[in-house]
Amino acid sequence: MTALRPERDSSGVPYDDEQYASYGDPGAFEQPGAFEAAVDHLADPLTDPLPGQHPSPWFRSGPAEPPPQPEPQPVPEQPQEQEWYDPEGYARDWYGVREPTYEQLYGGYAPQPPADDETVGLRTADTRRIAEPDESYEPDREPDREPEQGRPTEGGRAARRKAAKKGASPAAPASPTASASPTSSAAPLSRVEARRAERARRPSPGAVVSRGIGELFITVGVLMLLFVTYQLWWTNIRAHQQANGAASDLQERWAKGKGKPGAFEPGQGFALLHIPRLDVVVPIAEGIDKSKVLDRGMVGHYNEGRTKTPMPEAKKGNFGVAGHRNTHGEPFRYINQLEPGDPIVVETQDKYFVYKMASILPQTQPSNTSVIGPVPPGSGFTKEGRYITLTTCTPEFTSKYRMIVWGKMVEERPRSEGKPSALVN
C-alpha cells in the first residue's frame, strides 16, 4: 500500500511537485514507519506543535492515551466493637464441650439447661460496669490491692468466679455509701449473727402491747359507731314499719266490725293517737312493755297496778299513755313544742275523743306516779274530770327524768258523724 502525500503543509501552502520530487523516491517511504521518521526530522520550531500533539492526523504516532487516573486509595477498615464476653466461651467454661443437641440434629424441641445464678450474676455485674464505667477507678495505681465491689477482677472469668465464691458481690455498684453500709459486707452472716439480726428486727414487748391496745381501741370505736348508727337510724326505720303495720291491721279490724271496746291483751292495739301540730299518727296498745309496745314504735296505755288508768270512754278519769322521745320511732320527740289549746285526738272504733292541751311539766322523777292520778298535781286541774296524760323521757337520749303533758277533753264525737274539725283542718 502506497501512503498518500499531503496536499498542503502545516502552514496551508500546497506542495510543489519538484519540491516533492527532491525528497527522493516515494517508494522509499512505503516501509512501515519510514514516512513518519522522515517527517520527524523536518520539525519547524515555528509551526511544529509540542511532541505528540501535532494537529494533523498524518503526524500522529498512535491513538492518544487517556491521562493517568489516580489509583483509588484503600479505605481503612474501621475496628468493630466486640462484645466483652463470648457466650460460647462461657458455655465451654461452665459446661465443657457438648454433644450436638436434639434440636440441631433433628430440628425438634430440646429443653435448655437451667441458667447458672453465678454466671448470670457475673454477666449482669460486668454489663453494668461497662454501661456505667467508674471514672475514678485506676487499675495501674494499686495493682496489688484486693478487687473491690463493682470493679473488674484481674485474671479473667476464673478469677471473677473465685471472687464470687469468696463472698464478693460484683453486682453491687462501687460507692462510698455502699462500702460503708453493713449490708454490703463481703463475708456472709454466720448463723449466730443471723439470729441476732432476726431478733433485732422483731418488735419489742412494749411495741406489741401498744399495738394491741391501739387495735383494741379501734375495734371498740368501730363497735360504738355501729351501735350508735343502729340506735339512731335503724331502730327508727324498723319501728316506723311496725307501727304503720299495726295501724293498718287495726283499721282493717274496725272495718270488719272487730275490736269492740273492752279488755285487751298486752301489746294489742285498740286506738289511734293524733297530734296534728306534730303531724303524729301512732297506734295505742295495751301496756307499756318496751319489747312488745314501746320499742315497736307504738304508744302504751298504763293498765297495771298503781299506774292503771281508765279508758277514754270512762265518765271520769285520767287516760295515761307513754312513748319514746328518741329512737324506736320516737313518737313523742317534739311534745315539748305543744302549746295550750293544741288538739290531741284519740280515735277508737266507735268514737273520736278530742282533748285540748292544758299544761306541761318539763321534768320530774320517774318514780312520780301521781302525774297520772285522777287529779294530777301541777296540772292546774282542781277536780276530777276527763283528762289525758302524755309521758316521755327527758333530756333527749337519756331516761333520767320524765316530761309530762296534760290535756282536757273538750269533745266526744261518734265516727258516724265524721271526723272532728281538729282532724279536718
HUTA-V59666 format. One record per residue. N is the residue number from 0. RES is the residue in one small letter. PSI is psi as a letter, one per 20 degrees, with the letter a starting at -180 (* if undefined). D_CENTER is the distance of its C-alpha to the mean C-alpha in whole Angstrom. Layout:
n	res	psi	d_center
N	RES	PSI	D_CENTER
N	RES	PSI	D_CENTER
This chain:
n	res	psi	d_center
0	m	p	109
1	t	p	110
2	a	p	108
3	l	q	108
4	r	q	109
5	p	q	108
6	e	h	109
7	r	q	108
8	d	a	107
9	s	i	104
10	s	i	106
11	g	j	106
12	v	p	110
13	p	q	112
14	y	q	114
15	d	q	117
16	d	h	119
17	e	g	121
18	q	h	119
19	y	h	117
20	a	h	120
21	s	i	120
22	y	i	117
23	g	a	119
24	d	p	119
25	p	h	116
26	g	i	115
27	a	i	115
28	f	j	111
29	e	i	110
30	q	q	109
31	p	p	105
32	g	i	104
33	a	g	108
34	f	g	107
35	e	h	104
36	a	h	106
37	a	g	109
38	v	h	107
39	d	h	105
40	h	i	108
41	l	k	109
42	a	p	106
43	d	p	106
44	p	i	104
45	l	h	104
46	t	i	103
47	d	p	101
48	p	a	98
49	l	q	96
50	p	p	96
51	g	i	94
52	q	k	93
53	h	p	97
54	p	i	96
55	s	p	98
56	p	i	97
57	w	h	101
58	f	j	100
59	r	p	96
60	s	i	96
61	g	r	93
62	p	q	90
63	a	p	88
64	e	p	85
65	p	q	82
66	p	q	81
67	p	p	79
68	q	q	75
69	p	p	73
70	e	p	72
71	p	p	68
72	q	p	67
73	p	p	64
74	v	p	61
75	p	p	60
76	e	p	57
77	q	p	54
78	p	p	52
79	q	p	49
80	e	p	46
81	q	q	46
82	e	q	44
83	w	i	44
84	y	q	44
85	d	o	46
86	p	h	43
87	e	h	47
88	g	h	48
89	y	g	45
90	a	g	46
91	r	h	49
92	d	h	49
93	w	h	47
94	y	i	48
95	g	a	51
96	v	p	53
97	r	q	51
98	e	q	53
99	p	p	52
100	t	r	49
101	y	h	49
102	e	h	47
103	q	h	49
104	l	g	52
105	y	i	51
106	g	j	48
107	g	a	46
108	y	p	43
109	a	p	43
110	p	q	41
111	q	q	40
112	p	q	41
113	p	q	38
114	a	q	37
115	d	p	38
116	d	h	36
117	e	g	38
118	t	g	39
119	v	h	35
120	g	g	35
121	l	g	38
122	r	g	37
123	t	h	34
124	a	g	35
125	d	h	38
126	t	g	36
127	r	h	34
128	r	h	37
129	i	g	39
130	a	h	35
131	e	n	35
132	p	q	39
133	d	o	40
134	e	h	43
135	s	i	44
136	y	p	45
137	e	o	49
138	p	h	50
139	d	i	54
140	r	g	53
141	e	n	53
142	p	i	54
143	d	i	55
144	r	r	52
145	e	q	49
146	p	p	46
147	e	r	43
148	q	p	39
149	g	i	38
150	r	q	42
151	p	q	44
152	t	p	46
153	e	q	50
154	g	i	51
155	g	b	49
156	r	h	47
157	a	g	49
158	a	h	49
159	r	h	45
160	r	g	45
161	k	g	47
162	a	h	45
163	a	h	42
164	k	h	44
165	k	i	45
166	g	i	41
167	a	q	40
168	s	n	37
169	p	h	37
170	a	i	34
171	a	p	33
172	p	q	34
173	a	o	37
174	s	q	36
175	p	h	38
176	t	h	35
177	a	h	34
178	s	h	38
179	a	i	38
180	s	q	35
181	p	h	36
182	t	i	33
183	s	k	35
184	s	q	38
185	a	h	40
186	a	p	42
187	p	q	39
188	l	q	39
189	s	r	42
190	r	g	41
191	v	g	42
192	e	h	40
193	a	h	37
194	r	g	38
195	r	g	38
196	a	h	35
197	e	g	33
198	r	h	35
199	a	h	34
200	r	h	30
201	r	q	31
202	p	q	30
203	s	r	33
204	p	h	35
205	g	g	34
206	a	h	30
207	v	g	30
208	v	g	32
209	s	h	30
210	r	g	27
211	g	g	29
212	i	g	30
213	g	g	27
214	e	h	25
215	l	g	28
216	f	g	28
217	i	g	24
218	t	g	26
219	v	g	29
220	g	g	27
221	v	g	25
222	l	g	28
223	m	g	30
224	l	g	27
225	l	h	27
226	f	g	31
227	v	g	31
228	t	h	29
229	y	g	31
230	q	g	34
231	l	h	34
232	w	g	32
233	w	h	33
234	t	h	36
235	n	g	37
236	i	g	36
237	r	g	37
238	a	h	41
239	h	g	41
240	q	g	40
241	q	g	43
242	a	g	45
243	n	h	45
244	g	h	46
245	a	h	49
246	a	g	50
247	s	g	50
248	d	h	52
249	l	g	55
250	q	h	55
251	e	g	56
252	r	h	58
253	w	h	60
254	a	h	60
255	k	j	62
256	g	j	64
257	k	r	63
258	g	k	62
259	k	q	66
260	p	q	66
261	g	b	67
262	a	p	65
263	f	q	62
264	e	q	59
265	p	p	57
266	g	i	54
267	q	p	55
268	g	q	55
269	f	i	58
270	a	r	57
271	l	p	55
272	l	p	54
273	h	p	54
274	i	n	53
275	p	h	53
276	r	h	52
277	l	i	49
278	d	l	48
279	v	p	48
280	v	o	50
281	v	q	50
282	p	q	52
283	i	p	54
284	a	r	55
285	e	p	57
286	g	r	56
287	i	k	54
288	d	p	52
289	k	g	48
290	s	h	47
291	k	h	49
292	v	f	49
293	l	g	48
294	d	i	44
295	r	j	44
296	g	j	45
297	m	r	48
298	v	p	51
299	g	q	54
300	h	p	58
301	y	o	59
302	n	j	62
303	e	p	62
304	g	c	65
305	r	i	66
306	t	j	63
307	k	p	64
308	t	q	65
309	p	r	67
310	m	r	65
311	p	h	65
312	e	i	68
313	a	q	70
314	k	h	73
315	k	q	72
316	g	r	69
317	n	o	66
318	f	o	63
319	g	p	60
320	v	q	56
321	a	q	53
322	g	r	50
323	h	q	46
324	r	h	45
325	n	q	41
326	t	r	39
327	h	l	41
328	g	h	41
329	e	m	43
330	p	h	46
331	f	k	48
332	r	h	45
333	y	k	47
334	i	i	51
335	n	i	51
336	q	i	51
337	l	q	54
338	e	q	57
339	p	p	61
340	g	i	62
341	d	p	58
342	p	q	59
343	i	o	58
344	v	p	59
345	v	p	59
346	e	p	59
347	t	a	61
348	q	h	62
349	d	h	66
350	k	r	65
351	y	p	63
352	f	o	64
353	v	p	63
354	y	q	63
355	k	p	63
356	m	p	61
357	a	g	63
358	s	r	61
359	i	q	59
360	l	o	58
361	p	h	55
362	q	p	55
363	t	r	57
364	q	q	57
365	p	h	56
366	s	i	59
367	n	n	61
368	t	i	62
369	s	i	65
370	v	i	63
371	i	j	63
372	g	r	67
373	p	h	69
374	v	n	70
375	p	p	67
376	p	q	67
377	g	i	66
378	s	i	65
379	g	i	68
380	f	q	70
381	t	i	74
382	k	r	75
383	e	q	73
384	g	a	72
385	r	o	69
386	y	r	66
387	i	q	62
388	t	p	60
389	l	p	56
390	t	q	54
391	t	r	51
392	c	q	49
393	t	q	48
394	p	r	47
395	e	q	43
396	f	j	41
397	t	r	44
398	s	k	47
399	k	h	50
400	y	r	52
401	r	q	53
402	m	p	54
403	i	p	57
404	v	p	57
405	w	q	61
406	g	q	62
407	k	p	66
408	m	p	67
409	v	i	68
410	e	p	68
411	e	o	68
412	r	p	68
413	p	q	68
414	r	h	65
415	s	h	68
416	e	j	68
417	g	a	65
418	k	q	62
419	p	r	63
420	s	h	63
421	a	h	60
422	l	h	58
423	v	g	59
424	n	*	58
